[in-house]
Amino acid sequence: MTSNGPPHHAVGPSYRRDSEKPRATVSNQCVNDNVIVLPQTPQLIALLTMIRDKDTDRADFIFYSNRIIRLLVEEGLNHLPVIPRSIITPVGRPYEGVQFQGKICGVSIMRAGESMEQILIQRDEETSKPRLFYQKLPEDIKDRWVLLLDPMLATVEVILSHGVPEDHILFLNLIASPEGAENFAKKYPKLRVVTAFVDQGLDENK
């Protein structure tokens, strides 16, 4: 994991020369095999620019954050196993395709208006440790592949306590610190982390 400042690359469409593209801050790479960083495309860099801008208002922050979360979910689905599936198209032709192996469950930290499975975990002011207040999970979650959205470490422990195998969990994260990504990958070596950006590192405020 690099710590000598953020890398900068030319960002723009492939048909333009690098000299014609603006240079932008891109993600540090992670040496751990179970940490996947989204491709640093112009679309992603533009979305990250919006959510990291101190002048972005709350509504726009939520809108652009949700756009990045959709990209994370799409990439997460690419890391789930598939099995063959043969179908017939509406014009009567055979098509050899695939389907996901088993059921999928999305779990998020609870927010108003969300429809997916939810967990409410908050930090206890007295002990400074995460505390589970509420959970709404399917009874067969141990038999599903789980996509954890915006999670905390404590969320992973809740999912594991319900019998979900570690290698059936994908941890989807907007922005990670190098230290956090590395520690997480070492603590849960069979779990896969999908993040949009690995930052420079923790500051004195952490």
N, C-alpha and C positions, 0 to 999 in steps of 0.2 A: 504494500500500500504506500503510495507516494505521499510525502509530507512537505514537499518543497514548493508549496503554492499550487493553486488550481491550474490545470492545463488549459490552453487556448488553442482552438482549431478554427480553420476556415469553415464557415457554415453557409450552406446554400444548395441550390439545385445542381445535380451532377453535370449538366450541360455547360455550366460556367466554370471558367478557370479559377483556381484558388485565389489568384490576384484580384479577381472581380468579386469575391465574397467577403463579407465582414468576418472578423475574428471574434469568437465568442467563448465564454467560459464553458467548459464541458466537464463531465463527471470524471473524478478519479476512478481508476479501475481497482477492482478487488481481487486479491490473489486466491481467495477461497472459491473452490469449484461450485459450492452450493449457493453462491451469491450471484444473481443475474442482474446486470445493469441494462436498462433499456437503451437501444441504439440512440445516440445523441443526434437525432434528426432535427432539421429546421423547425418542424412543428413542435417537437417537445421543448426545444430551447426557447421558442417563443412563449409557450405556456409557462415554463419555469420562470421566465423573465417577468411575466405578469404576476405570478403569486409571490415572487420575492421582492417586488417593488414596494417600497415603504408607502408609496402614494396610492396603491391599489385599494379601492374601497372594499368593504366586507362582501357585498353582493358579487362583485367581479372575482374576488378571491375564491369564494365558494364555487362559482361557475367554472373557473379555469382549473381549480383543484379537482373538481369532478371530471373534467375532461382528461386530466392526467390519470385519475383513478381508472377510467375506462381503458386507457392504454395499458395500465398495469394488469387489469383483469384479462384483457385480450392476450397479453404475453404470458400470464399465468396459465391460461387454458392451453397454451402451446406446450406446456411442460407436464400435462396430464397424459397418462397412457391411453391408447386407443386400440380398438379391435376391428377386424374387417367387417364390412357390411355391404352386401350386394343388394341393389335396388333396381327397379324398373322406372324409367322416366315417363312423364306424361305422353311422350310420343312412342312409347313401347320399346325403347332401347335400354339394354342393360348398362348399369354403371357400377363400377367397383369402388366403393368408398370406405369410410371408416366411421365409427361412433365412439364416444368416450366410454371407457371401461368403468362402469359403476356410476352411482349418483354423485352429484356435486352439491356442496353447501357453501354459501357465502355467509360469513359472520363479520359483523362490524361492531365497533364501539357505538353504543346507542346514541342516536340523534333523533330529534323530532321528525316524524313524517317518513321514516325509512320503513321498508317492507321486508327486508331480509332478516335472517336470524340475528339476534342481538345479545350483547353482553354489556352490562354497566359496571365498570370498574373505576373507582376513584381512590385517590391517595388519602389515607387516614392522617388527619392533621396531627394526631398525638404520636403515632408510631412512624410516620413517613413511609409506611408500606402500603402497597396496593390492597384494596379491600373490595371483594365481590359483593355488589348490592343486588344485582338482578341478572337473570339469564333466561333466554328463550331459545332453546336448541331442540332439533328433532330427536326423537327417541332413538333413531337408527344412525345417529351421527358417527358412531364408531365404524360404520360400514361405508362411510362416504369419503370423498376427497374434499378437503376443507380449504377454502380461500379466506384467509384472515385479512380484513381490510383495516388500515390504520390501527394496527394492534400495539399492545404493550407486551412486555415479557410475561406479565401475569396472565394475559389473555391466552397465551400459548399453554400455560400450565393448566388453565381451566379446560381447554380442549383436550389436552393429554389425559386429564383426570377422568374424562368421559370415555376413555378407551380408544381414542383415535390414534392409530400408529403415527409415529413421528414423520415417516416418509410419505404420509398422506396429507401433510399440511404444507400449504404455500403461504408465506408471510409477505403480504403486499404492502410496500412502504413508499411514501412520496420522496422523502429525502433522508438519507442515513449519514451518520458520521462514520469515518473509517474505523474508529475504535468500537462503535456500536455494532457495525456490520461484522467485524472480525470476531468480537466476543460472542455475538449471537450465533455465527456460523460454527464456532468451536463448541458452544454449549449444546447446540442442536445440529449435529453434523449430518443427519439424515433429512432434515427439513430444508426446503429451498426458500431463499429470500429473493424477491423480485423488487427492485427499487428503481426509481426514475433518476436518482442522482446520488452519488457518494461525495459528500462535501469535503472541505479541507480538514476538518477536525474540530474537536471540542475546544471552546475558549475557557477563560477562567470562570465563567458563569455556568457552563455545562448545561 
